Amino acid sequence: MSSINLNKMRVRVNYLNRSAKQAFYTARKRSGDATRIAETTGYSVSHISNVMAGRRKVNDTIANAMYKISSRRMKNSEKPEMADYDLEFVMSW
């Protein structure tokens, strides 16, 4: 039986590709993010907004910045609605 040298095998585990990072960000984006990503990466705001809209391809630098900004956020679909907050406020009176 041949032994496998694990030091030579470098397997990338738990890494997201660029399109997965963009999808992750899209579910969590907020207003003003294009400006923050542009400042972080050095690209123009218009180029970042084109990437977000899908008119340009996302590169690794932009994908990493998008992921880093949104990594600790809750999905937009999981956030409670404002009507829920108003109902709780009214019920407490």
Short mmCIF file of the C-alpha atoms (twelve columns), coordinates in Angstrom:
data_MODEL
# 
_entry.id   MODEL 
# 
loop_
_atom_site.group_PDB 
_atom_site.id 
_atom_site.type_symbol 
_atom_site.label_atom_id 
_atom_site.label_alt_id 
_atom_site.label_comp_id 
_atom_site.label_asym_id 
_atom_site.label_seq_id 
_atom_site.Cartn_x 
_atom_site.Cartn_y 
_atom_site.Cartn_z 
_atom_site.pdbx_PDB_model_num 
ATOM 1  C CA . MET A 1  0.000   0.000  0.000   1 
ATOM 2  C CA . SER A 2  1.348   3.395  -0.915  1 
ATOM 3  C CA . SER A 3  1.315   6.178  1.601   1 
ATOM 4  C CA . ILE A 4  0.008   9.612  0.702   1 
ATOM 5  C CA . ASN A 5  2.098   12.594 1.658   1 
ATOM 6  C CA . LEU A 6  -0.464  14.965 3.177   1 
ATOM 7  C CA . ASN A 7  1.995   17.847 3.236   1 
ATOM 8  C CA . LYS A 8  1.992   17.994 -0.556  1 
ATOM 9  C CA . MET A 9  -1.795  17.762 -0.824  1 
ATOM 10 C CA . ARG A 10 -3.196  21.189 -0.197  1 
ATOM 11 C CA . VAL A 11 -6.961  20.983 -0.203  1 
ATOM 12 C CA . ARG A 12 -8.942  24.165 0.080   1 
ATOM 13 C CA . VAL A 13 -11.761 23.540 2.482   1 
ATOM 14 C CA . ASN A 14 -14.431 26.030 3.568   1 
ATOM 15 C CA . TYR A 15 -13.499 28.601 0.943   1 
ATOM 16 C CA . LEU A 16 -16.194 30.305 -1.071  1 
ATOM 17 C CA . ASN A 17 -15.647 31.172 -4.708  1 
ATOM 18 C CA . ARG A 18 -16.291 34.662 -6.074  1 
ATOM 19 C CA . SER A 19 -19.854 34.075 -7.199  1 
ATOM 20 C CA . ALA A 20 -20.751 32.443 -3.874  1 
ATOM 21 C CA . LYS A 21 -19.359 35.469 -2.018  1 
ATOM 22 C CA . GLN A 22 -21.396 37.767 -4.252  1 
ATOM 23 C CA . ALA A 23 -24.563 35.759 -3.561  1 
ATOM 24 C CA . PHE A 24 -23.786 35.828 0.166   1 
ATOM 25 C CA . TYR A 25 -23.395 39.607 0.026   1 
ATOM 26 C CA . THR A 26 -26.544 40.129 -2.072  1 
ATOM 27 C CA . ALA A 27 -28.673 38.552 0.651   1 
ATOM 28 C CA . ARG A 28 -27.230 40.981 3.220   1 
ATOM 29 C CA . LYS A 29 -26.526 44.247 1.382   1 
ATOM 30 C CA . ARG A 30 -27.327 47.637 2.865   1 
ATOM 31 C CA . SER A 31 -27.335 51.166 1.514   1 
ATOM 32 C CA . GLY A 32 -23.916 52.777 1.492   1 
ATOM 33 C CA . ASP A 33 -22.044 49.533 0.967   1 
ATOM 34 C CA . ALA A 34 -20.882 50.483 -2.528  1 
ATOM 35 C CA . THR A 35 -19.039 53.483 -1.120  1 
ATOM 36 C CA . ARG A 36 -17.439 51.437 1.657   1 
ATOM 37 C CA . ILE A 37 -16.326 48.708 -0.760  1 
ATOM 38 C CA . ALA A 38 -14.967 51.314 -3.180  1 
ATOM 39 C CA . GLU A 39 -12.923 52.936 -0.411  1 
ATOM 40 C CA . THR A 40 -11.608 49.559 0.723   1 
ATOM 41 C CA . THR A 41 -10.657 48.235 -2.723  1 
ATOM 42 C CA . GLY A 42 -9.664  51.411 -4.544  1 
ATOM 43 C CA . TYR A 43 -12.179 50.900 -7.351  1 
ATOM 44 C CA . SER A 44 -14.698 53.584 -8.284  1 
ATOM 45 C CA . VAL A 45 -18.180 53.543 -6.805  1 
ATOM 46 C CA . SER A 46 -19.702 53.237 -10.274 1 
ATOM 47 C CA . HIS A 47 -17.609 50.131 -11.021 1 
ATOM 48 C CA . ILE A 48 -18.614 48.563 -7.688  1 
ATOM 49 C CA . SER A 49 -22.297 49.261 -8.362  1 
ATOM 50 C CA . ASN A 50 -21.918 47.713 -11.832 1 
ATOM 51 C CA . VAL A 51 -20.408 44.605 -10.239 1 
ATOM 52 C CA . MET A 52 -23.229 44.431 -7.690  1 
ATOM 53 C CA . ALA A 53 -25.833 44.747 -10.446 1 
ATOM 54 C CA . GLY A 54 -24.180 41.970 -12.459 1 
ATOM 55 C CA . ARG A 55 -23.087 44.179 -15.359 1 
ATOM 56 C CA . ARG A 56 -19.416 43.443 -14.639 1 
ATOM 57 C CA . LYS A 57 -17.654 40.344 -13.382 1 
ATOM 58 C CA . VAL A 58 -16.609 40.244 -9.757  1 
ATOM 59 C CA . ASN A 59 -12.901 39.828 -9.078  1 
ATOM 60 C CA . ASP A 60 -11.315 38.365 -5.948  1 
ATOM 61 C CA . THR A 61 -10.562 41.741 -4.358  1 
ATOM 62 C CA . ILE A 62 -14.146 42.958 -4.638  1 
ATOM 63 C CA . ALA A 63 -15.581 39.560 -3.654  1 
ATOM 64 C CA . ASN A 64 -13.467 39.470 -0.490  1 
ATOM 65 C CA . ALA A 65 -14.453 43.039 0.433   1 
ATOM 66 C CA . MET A 66 -18.144 42.242 -0.114  1 
ATOM 67 C CA . TYR A 67 -17.885 39.131 2.031   1 
ATOM 68 C CA . LYS A 68 -15.951 40.894 4.782   1 
ATOM 69 C CA . ILE A 69 -18.498 43.717 5.044   1 
ATOM 70 C CA . SER A 70 -21.500 41.392 5.200   1 
ATOM 71 C CA . SER A 71 -20.111 38.392 7.073   1 
ATOM 72 C CA . ARG A 72 -21.675 39.244 10.453  1 
ATOM 73 C CA . ARG A 73 -24.975 40.543 9.141   1 
ATOM 74 C CA . MET A 74 -28.347 38.868 9.246   1 
ATOM 75 C CA . LYS A 75 -30.013 38.060 5.934   1 
ATOM 76 C CA . ASN A 76 -32.512 40.663 4.775   1 
ATOM 77 C CA . SER A 77 -35.163 37.950 4.513   1 
ATOM 78 C CA . GLU A 78 -34.602 36.930 8.151   1 
ATOM 79 C CA . LYS A 79 -34.941 40.421 9.617   1 
ATOM 80 C CA . PRO A 80 -38.216 41.200 11.391  1 
ATOM 81 C CA . GLU A 81 -40.557 43.614 9.675   1 
ATOM 82 C CA . MET A 82 -41.150 47.105 11.052  1 
ATOM 83 C CA . ALA A 83 -44.831 46.217 11.517  1 
ATOM 84 C CA . ASP A 84 -43.727 43.651 14.106  1 
ATOM 85 C CA . TYR A 85 -41.942 46.349 16.079  1 
ATOM 86 C CA . ASP A 86 -44.944 48.706 15.952  1 
ATOM 87 C CA . LEU A 87 -47.280 45.950 17.147  1 
ATOM 88 C CA . GLU A 88 -45.041 45.209 20.129  1 
ATOM 89 C CA . PHE A 89 -44.901 48.911 20.988  1 
ATOM 90 C CA . VAL A 90 -48.683 49.239 20.838  1 
ATOM 91 C CA . MET A 91 -49.189 46.074 22.891  1 
ATOM 92 C CA . SER A 92 -46.914 47.380 25.661  1 
ATOM 93 C CA . TRP A 93 -49.104 50.461 26.228  1 
# 
